């Protein structure tokens, strides 16, 4: 499913739930973390591990949408990090949009799976 990330430029990202280890995996990395989602800026794709619980999928999609929006609107600074003030500004501007995109995705998913 495509989600409109940047209404000014028309950039859309496809969301794909996959278990393909090229994109997402649940095994622990050497540092003890795991990757359950991925945002591909080049191909405008968001990948989410298909075997997550619904709650984990929602959290992961919100996380990856945040990456996509930060990238599309060029909101990061030179080090690629956001200051606390920028994070607060970001959430005040884009928080409801991320919530809306997430709700839209899961409503669509629910409707298509029910058919």
Secondary structure, DSSP 8 states (H G I E B T S, - for coil): -EEEEETTTTEEEEEEEE--TTT---S--TTS----EEEETTTTEEEEETTS-HHHHHHHHHHHHHHHHHHHTT---TTS---HHHHHHHHHHHHHHHHHHHHHHHHHHHHHHT-
